[in-house]
């Protein structure tokens, strides 16, 4: 209960020292993509692959005592050919070592979840990209506007401490950048295959 109150309070205002858009600028340099454009403070987009997959990126802050973390969320919109609404997450299995990928149902049409999760887990290229990808959270949602995929990577984020004062950007390595691109393109391909 106390954690929920803290989350509610901290969600209403930005942490002290948060500079909207700074982390995205560091991410832009890190990714080295010509198509990366800042839309407004805290929001950007870029095109990925020959098909021109449009990826939205936004900053999300998480306040802690005397520090905060600015994480980047990558999201994409994919048209939905299936009917229904569903929300679920993908995550790694295994406690010490990654052993696989699992879909966790959150809400909505259970039958649609079963069909789509079977397609996602059965795709070899998607699993090859997801297994070594260092992501914190990956959610997939289907609604009136189609599929929305939101992926939060462990890299591409900034840690800001007030005491002692320091800022540190956590880079996306070249391998993780490639895995992220492959994952997003594979998710689009599999979701469109319905």
N, C-alpha and C positions, 0 to 999 in steps of 0.2 A: 504494500500500500504506500509506504514511504517513497519507494522508488518511482511509482507512478506519479505521485505528487511532484517529485523532483523533475521528472521528464516533462510534466505539464508546465511547470514553472519555467524551466530552461528553454522550452520550445517557443515561448512567447517573446523572448528577446535574444539578440545575438550575444555571444560571449564577449567580454571585454577584450579588446585587442584583435578581434576578427576583422579582416580586411577583405570585403567581398571582391572576388575576381582575381586576387593575387595567386591563389592556388591553381586556378584554371590557366593563368598565364604561365606558371611553372610547368603545368601539364602540357600546354601547347608546345613549349620548347622541348620538353621531354619526348613527346610523340614525334615531333619534326614533320608534321603534316601541313602541306600548303593549304588544304581545304578547311583547317581548323579556324573558326570564326567566333569571337566573343560576341554574344547577342546583347547582353546586359550584365551588370555585376552579378556574378554567381551563376551565369548560364552561358553555354556555348553549344556549338554543333560542328560536326565534320562529316565529310563523305568518306565512305569506306568501300574499297574494292571497285572492280570495273562496273558493277551493277549500280554503283552510286548509292549504296545503302546509307541513309541519313541517320546519324547517331547524335542524340542529344546528351549533353553532359551538364550536370549541375553540382554545385557545392552543397554539402550537408554538414552542419556543425554538431559536435557532441561536446558539451561542456562538462568539465570535471573540476575538482577543487584546484584552484590556481593554475589551471591549464585547460586547453581545449584542442580538439582534433578537427581538422577540416578534411572531410572525405569527399571523394568524387564518385558520383553515381552515373553510370552510362545507361542510357535507355534508348529503346527503339520501338517504333510502331510497325506492326505487320498486319495487313488485311486478314480478317478471319472469314474463312469459308464455312466453318462450323457454326451452328446456332447454339446459343446458350451463354451463360456467364459462369466463370470459374476462376479461382485464385489458388495458386500453389507455389511452393518453393523447391528449388533443387539444391542439394548440398552433398558434400563428400561423406562417405561412410568410413568407419574405422576410427579408433580412438587415438592411437599413436602413429599409425601409418594409414594413408589413404588406401581404401580397398575397393571403392566403387563410387557410383553416383546414385542418389535416391531422390525420388519426388515425394514431397510431403504435402498432402491435401490440406487446404486452408478453408475454403468455402465454395459454394456454388454447385454446379451440375456435376455430380459424381461420375456419371457415365462419360461425359466429355473429358473429365480428368483422366479416367482409365484409358481412353483412346489416345489422347495426346501424350500422356506420360509413357505409354508403351512405345509410341513413335520416337520420343526423345531418347529414352533409355536404349532403344534398339539401334540407334544411329551410331555407327562405328566412328565416323569422323568427328561428330560432336563429342563423344566420350573421350576420344584421343586428345581433343583440345581442352576439355573440362578437367580431366584428371590432374594434370600438372598446373592448372591455372590457380593462382593464389587469390581466390575471391572470398569475401566475407559473407555476402548475401546475394542471392540470385532469385528473384521472384518473377513469375509469369502470370499474367492476368488477361482474361478475355472478357470483353464487354461490348457495348454498343459501338465503340470506335475501333474495334478489332483487338488484336493482341498487343499488349504492352509488356516489354521485357525490361527489367531493371536489374543491373548488375553493379555491385559495389566491390571494387578491387581493393586489395590491401595496399597496393602501391598507388601513386598518383595522389597522395594525401600529404597534409602538412600537420606537424605537431607543434603547438605553440605553448610555451611554458612562461609563466609570469615570474616565478621565483625558483631558481635563478632564471633570468630572462634569456630565452633562446627560441629560435624558429628552425625547424628542420623539415625539409621536403623529402619524402620517401619516394624515390624514383621508381618508375616502371622499367625493369630491365628489358633489353632487346628481346629476350626469349618470352617474357611475360607480355610484352606488347604484341608479338606475333600470335601468341596463344589467345589473347583477348580478341584480336581481329578475327581469328579463325572461329572462335566461339560465337561471336556475334553474327558472323556470316552463316555459320551452321544453324544457329537458332532460327534465323530468318528462313533459310531453306527448308528446314523441317516443319516449321509452323505453316509455311505456304503450301506444303505438300498435302495438306488436308483437303 
